[in-house]
Amino acid sequence: MNEDAQPRKLPPLNALKAFEAVARLTSISLAAKELSVTPGAVSQQVRLLEDHAGAPLLRREASGLVLTDLGLRLQAALREAFEHLKQAADVIYGPASRQSLAVSVPPSFAVRWLVPRMSRFYAAHPEIEIWISADMKLADVAGGRADVAVRYGQGDYPGVRSEILIEGGVIPICSPRLMDGDRPLRTPADLAGHTLIHVTPGMMEEPRPDWAAWFASRKLEGFDVRQGPRFDQTAFAIEDALHGRGVALAPRAFVANDLASGRLAAPFADGYLASDLAYRLVTRRGSLRPEAQAFVAWLRQEASADAVVRDEL
């Protein structure tokens, strides 16, 4: 077997726990108190982890403990890892009466639409635990691997029911700073003076209308649609636009709240480009579990309210 293909040995869990506590609290003594051990034991565990890493994770400065670049990267990874462990503990030790529901959605849909709304569902249904899987693969809804799914497409999925949840068209969006800057955006022709932000479809993103299709729909020629940054997810392109780097195309549903709050602007009143694809709600045929029925009804309600907001923008 190729050595590169062999699984890597995991660092000691106690050392990881000690470092995570020190990094979060920026104090060895506070970390020791939280972990119910001595400061010397915490220091020993951190040194052990540094031996595994082959480089320092912390350094002492006049202001106190400071994470090195490697320490910062490790802290970010551990934050996510320990959150997953807490979720696993919730499954093991959580109330037996709590009902779980497996939901599969595309990554950008999860980040820009679903997750920001989930607090409202939990407020209405505290007894239901939602497990969200964000990936591009169509989950086996018919076979029970997922209770509910959302997919971007035409809805021709065999063995399941699908209905349009959110329209799939796009609009140009940008930071309000670009609207009245040195090269103000007034008409589509003004895009010649701005950076175009692109989304490349692939394993992490579904295909949707791009800048070439948008310019063709306006019968505009001479634009170099090859220039500009490219991302593998719409959520990243929207973040780039929020920071004023350029103009991106995004589904209206993904940016409705940002447009309403003024964090983003839609530079052209007639900028919407429709699509025959849409985000579709996918469920199994036949009756659904009560938990799935509640979640489906909530999704429909949120999508309907979202459509009213978009129409008012």
C-alpha positions as CSV (number, residue, x, y, z in Angstrom):
1,M,0.0,0.0,0.0
2,N,1.2,3.5,-0.8
3,E,2.3,5.3,2.4
4,D,0.3,8.4,1.3
5,A,-2.8,6.3,1.2
6,Q,-2.5,5.1,4.8
7,P,-4.8,6.9,7.3
8,R,-3.0,9.4,9.5
9,K,-2.7,8.8,13.2
10,L,-4.9,11.1,15.2
11,P,-3.4,13.3,17.9
12,P,-4.4,12.5,21.5
13,L,-7.9,13.7,22.3
14,N,-6.9,15.1,25.7
15,A,-4.3,17.2,24.1
16,L,-6.8,18.5,21.6
17,K,-9.2,19.3,24.4
18,A,-6.6,21.1,26.4
19,F,-5.4,23.2,23.5
20,E,-9.0,24.1,22.4
21,A,-9.7,25.3,25.9
22,V,-6.5,27.4,26.1
23,A,-7.1,28.9,22.7
24,R,-10.7,29.8,23.5
25,L,-10.0,31.2,26.9
26,T,-6.5,32.6,26.1
27,S,-5.4,31.3,29.5
28,I,-3.8,28.1,30.8
29,S,-5.2,28.6,34.3
30,L,-8.7,29.2,33.1
31,A,-8.5,26.2,30.8
32,A,-7.3,24.1,33.7
33,K,-10.2,25.3,35.9
34,E,-12.7,24.4,33.1
35,L,-11.2,21.0,32.6
36,S,-10.8,20.3,36.3
37,V,-7.0,19.6,36.0
38,T,-3.9,21.5,37.1
39,P,-2.3,24.2,34.9
40,G,0.8,22.0,34.7
41,A,-1.3,19.2,33.2
42,V,-2.7,21.6,30.6
43,S,0.7,22.9,29.7
44,Q,2.0,19.3,29.3
45,Q,-0.9,18.4,27.0
46,V,-0.3,21.5,24.8
47,R,3.4,20.7,24.5
48,L,2.5,17.1,23.6
49,L,0.3,18.5,20.8
50,E,3.1,20.8,19.6
51,D,5.4,17.8,19.4
52,H,2.8,16.1,17.1
53,A,2.5,19.3,15.1
54,G,6.2,19.8,14.9
55,A,5.8,23.6,15.5
56,P,4.6,26.0,18.2
57,L,0.9,26.5,18.6
58,L,1.1,29.3,21.2
59,R,3.6,32.0,22.1
60,R,3.8,34.3,25.1
61,E,3.8,38.1,24.6
62,A,3.5,41.0,27.0
63,S,-0.3,41.0,26.5
64,G,-0.6,37.3,27.3
65,L,-0.9,34.1,25.3
66,V,-1.2,34.5,21.5
67,L,-1.9,31.8,18.9
68,T,0.6,31.2,16.1
69,D,-0.7,30.9,12.5
70,L,-0.7,27.1,12.9
71,G,-2.6,27.5,16.2
72,L,-5.2,29.7,14.6
73,R,-5.8,27.1,11.9
74,L,-6.0,24.3,14.4
75,Q,-8.4,26.3,16.6
76,A,-10.8,26.9,13.7
77,A,-10.8,23.2,12.8
78,L,-11.3,22.1,16.4
79,R,-14.2,24.5,16.9
80,E,-16.1,22.7,14.1
81,A,-14.9,19.2,15.2
82,F,-16.1,19.7,18.8
83,E,-19.4,21.1,17.6
84,H,-20.0,17.9,15.7
85,L,-19.1,15.9,18.8
86,K,-21.6,17.9,20.8
87,Q,-24.2,17.1,18.2
88,A,-23.4,13.4,18.5
89,A,-23.8,13.7,22.3
90,D,-27.2,15.3,21.8
91,V,-28.2,12.3,19.8
92,I,-27.1,9.9,22.5
93,Y,-28.3,11.8,25.6
94,G,-31.1,13.9,24.1
95,P,-34.7,13.5,25.1
96,A,-36.2,10.3,23.6
97,S,-39.4,12.2,22.7
98,R,-37.5,14.5,20.3
99,Q,-38.2,13.4,16.7
100,S,-35.4,13.7,14.1
101,L,-35.8,14.6,10.4
102,A,-33.2,14.1,7.7
103,V,-33.1,17.0,5.2
104,S,-30.9,17.1,2.1
105,V,-30.3,20.5,0.3
106,P,-27.7,22.1,-2.0
107,P,-24.9,24.0,-0.1
108,S,-25.7,27.5,-1.2
109,F,-29.4,27.0,-0.6
110,A,-28.6,25.9,2.9
111,V,-26.3,28.9,3.7
112,R,-28.3,31.6,2.0
113,W,-31.9,30.5,2.5
114,L,-32.6,27.6,4.8
115,V,-30.3,28.0,7.8
116,P,-31.0,31.7,8.5
117,R,-34.7,30.7,8.8
118,M,-34.4,27.6,11.0
119,S,-34.8,29.4,14.3
120,R,-38.4,30.1,13.3
121,F,-39.1,26.4,12.7
122,Y,-37.5,25.4,16.0
123,A,-39.6,28.0,17.8
124,A,-42.7,26.5,16.3
125,H,-41.6,22.9,16.6
126,P,-39.1,22.4,19.5
127,E,-39.9,18.7,19.5
128,I,-38.4,18.2,16.0
129,E,-34.7,17.9,15.4
130,I,-33.6,18.7,11.9
131,W,-30.5,17.0,10.5
132,I,-29.3,19.0,7.4
133,S,-27.1,17.5,4.8
134,A,-25.7,20.1,2.4
135,D,-24.6,18.4,-0.8
136,M,-25.3,18.2,-4.5
137,K,-26.2,14.6,-4.8
138,L,-29.9,13.8,-5.0
139,A,-30.7,12.0,-1.7
140,D,-32.6,8.7,-1.8
141,V,-35.9,10.2,-0.6
142,A,-37.9,7.3,-2.0
143,G,-35.7,4.8,-0.1
144,G,-35.9,6.7,3.1
145,R,-32.3,7.9,3.3
146,A,-33.7,11.5,3.6
147,D,-37.2,12.6,4.6
148,V,-37.3,15.8,2.7
149,A,-35.0,17.2,0.0
150,V,-34.6,20.4,-2.0
151,R,-33.0,20.2,-5.5
152,Y,-32.4,22.6,-8.3
153,G,-33.7,21.3,-11.6
154,Q,-36.7,20.7,-13.7
155,G,-38.3,18.2,-11.3
156,D,-38.0,15.1,-13.4
157,Y,-37.0,12.9,-10.5
158,P,-38.4,9.3,-10.8
159,G,-40.2,7.7,-7.9
160,V,-40.8,10.9,-5.9
161,R,-43.0,13.9,-5.8
162,S,-41.6,17.4,-6.5
163,E,-43.0,20.9,-6.6
164,I,-41.5,24.3,-7.2
165,L,-40.4,25.9,-3.9
166,I,-38.4,28.9,-5.2
167,E,-37.9,30.3,-8.7
168,G,-34.5,29.7,-10.3
169,G,-33.9,33.0,-12.1
170,V,-31.1,35.4,-11.2
171,I,-30.5,39.2,-10.8
172,P,-27.3,41.2,-10.7
173,I,-26.4,42.3,-7.2
174,C,-23.6,44.5,-5.8
175,S,-22.6,46.6,-2.8
176,P,-24.5,49.9,-2.7
177,R,-21.0,51.6,-2.8
178,L,-20.8,50.7,-6.5
179,M,-24.0,52.4,-7.4
180,D,-22.7,55.9,-6.9
181,G,-18.9,55.4,-7.0
182,D,-16.4,56.6,-9.6
183,R,-18.1,54.4,-12.2
184,P,-21.8,54.5,-11.2
185,L,-24.1,51.7,-12.3
186,R,-27.1,53.1,-14.1
187,T,-27.6,50.9,-17.1
188,P,-26.4,47.4,-18.1
189,A,-23.8,49.0,-20.4
190,D,-22.1,50.4,-17.3
191,L,-21.0,46.9,-16.3
192,A,-18.1,47.4,-18.7
193,G,-16.4,49.3,-15.9
194,H,-16.9,46.7,-13.2
195,T,-15.7,43.3,-12.2
196,L,-18.0,40.4,-12.9
197,I,-18.2,37.7,-10.2
198,H,-18.8,34.2,-11.6
199,V,-20.1,30.9,-10.2
200,T,-18.8,27.8,-11.8
201,P,-21.2,24.8,-11.7
202,G,-19.7,21.6,-10.6
203,M,-19.7,19.3,-7.5
204,M,-20.7,22.1,-5.2
205,E,-23.0,24.2,-7.3
206,E,-25.9,23.6,-9.7
207,P,-25.9,25.2,-13.2
208,R,-27.9,28.4,-13.5
209,P,-28.0,31.4,-15.8
210,D,-24.6,33.0,-16.0
211,W,-23.2,36.3,-17.3
212,A,-23.1,35.1,-20.9
213,A,-26.8,34.2,-20.8
214,W,-27.6,37.5,-19.0
215,F,-25.9,39.7,-21.6
216,A,-27.4,37.7,-24.4
217,S,-30.9,38.2,-23.0
218,R,-30.2,42.0,-23.1
219,K,-28.7,41.7,-26.6
220,L,-25.5,43.3,-25.3
221,E,-22.2,42.4,-27.0
222,G,-18.5,43.1,-26.4
223,F,-18.4,42.1,-22.7
224,D,-15.5,39.8,-21.7
225,V,-17.4,37.3,-19.6
226,R,-14.1,35.4,-18.9
227,Q,-12.7,38.1,-16.6
228,G,-13.4,38.3,-12.9
229,P,-13.2,35.9,-9.9
230,R,-14.8,32.5,-9.9
231,F,-16.4,30.6,-7.1
232,D,-17.7,27.1,-6.8
233,Q,-20.7,28.2,-4.7
234,T,-23.2,31.1,-5.1
235,A,-22.9,31.8,-1.4
236,F,-19.3,32.8,-1.8
237,A,-20.0,35.0,-4.8
238,I,-22.7,36.8,-2.8
239,E,-20.2,37.4,0.0
240,D,-17.7,38.8,-2.5
241,A,-20.3,41.2,-3.8
242,L,-21.2,42.2,-0.3
243,H,-17.6,43.3,0.2
244,G,-17.7,45.5,-2.9
245,R,-15.4,43.5,-5.2
246,G,-17.8,43.4,-8.1
247,V,-21.2,42.5,-9.5
248,A,-22.6,38.9,-9.1
249,L,-25.7,37.1,-10.3
250,A,-27.8,35.4,-7.6
251,P,-31.3,34.0,-7.1
252,R,-33.6,36.7,-5.7
253,A,-34.6,34.5,-2.8
254,F,-30.9,34.3,-1.7
255,V,-30.5,38.0,-1.4
256,A,-34.0,39.3,-0.6
257,N,-33.1,40.1,3.0
258,D,-29.8,41.9,2.1
259,L,-31.6,44.0,-0.5
260,A,-34.4,44.9,1.9
261,S,-31.8,45.9,4.5
262,G,-29.7,47.9,2.1
263,R,-26.6,45.7,2.5
264,L,-26.9,44.8,-1.2
265,A,-28.3,46.7,-4.2
266,A,-29.9,45.5,-7.4
267,P,-28.6,48.0,-9.9
268,F,-31.1,47.4,-12.7
269,A,-34.9,47.5,-12.2
270,D,-35.4,45.1,-15.1
271,G,-32.3,42.9,-14.3
272,Y,-34.2,39.7,-13.6
273,L,-33.4,36.8,-15.9
274,A,-35.9,33.9,-15.6
275,S,-35.0,30.2,-15.8
276,D,-36.9,27.1,-16.5
277,L,-35.1,25.5,-13.6
278,A,-36.1,26.0,-10.0
279,Y,-35.4,24.9,-6.4
280,R,-37.9,22.1,-6.0
281,L,-39.2,20.5,-2.8
282,V,-38.8,16.7,-3.1
283,T,-40.7,14.2,-0.9
284,R,-41.5,10.5,-1.1
285,R,-44.8,9.4,-2.7
286,G,-47.5,8.4,-0.2
287,S,-48.1,9.7,3.3
288,L,-45.4,11.5,5.2
289,R,-44.5,11.2,8.8
290,P,-46.0,14.0,10.9
291,E,-42.6,15.6,11.4
292,A,-42.0,15.7,7.7
293,Q,-45.5,17.1,7.1
294,A,-44.8,19.9,9.6
295,F,-41.5,20.7,8.0
296,V,-42.9,20.7,4.4
297,A,-45.7,23.0,5.5
298,W,-43.2,25.3,7.0
299,L,-41.0,25.4,3.9
300,R,-44.1,26.2,1.8
301,Q,-45.1,29.0,4.2
302,E,-41.5,30.5,4.2
303,A,-41.3,30.4,0.4
304,S,-44.7,32.0,0.0
305,A,-43.8,34.8,2.5
306,D,-40.4,35.2,0.7
307,A,-42.1,35.7,-2.6
308,V,-44.3,38.5,-1.2
309,V,-41.1,40.3,0.1
310,R,-39.4,39.9,-3.3
311,D,-42.4,41.3,-5.1
312,E,-42.2,44.4,-2.9
313,L,-38.5,45.1,-3.5
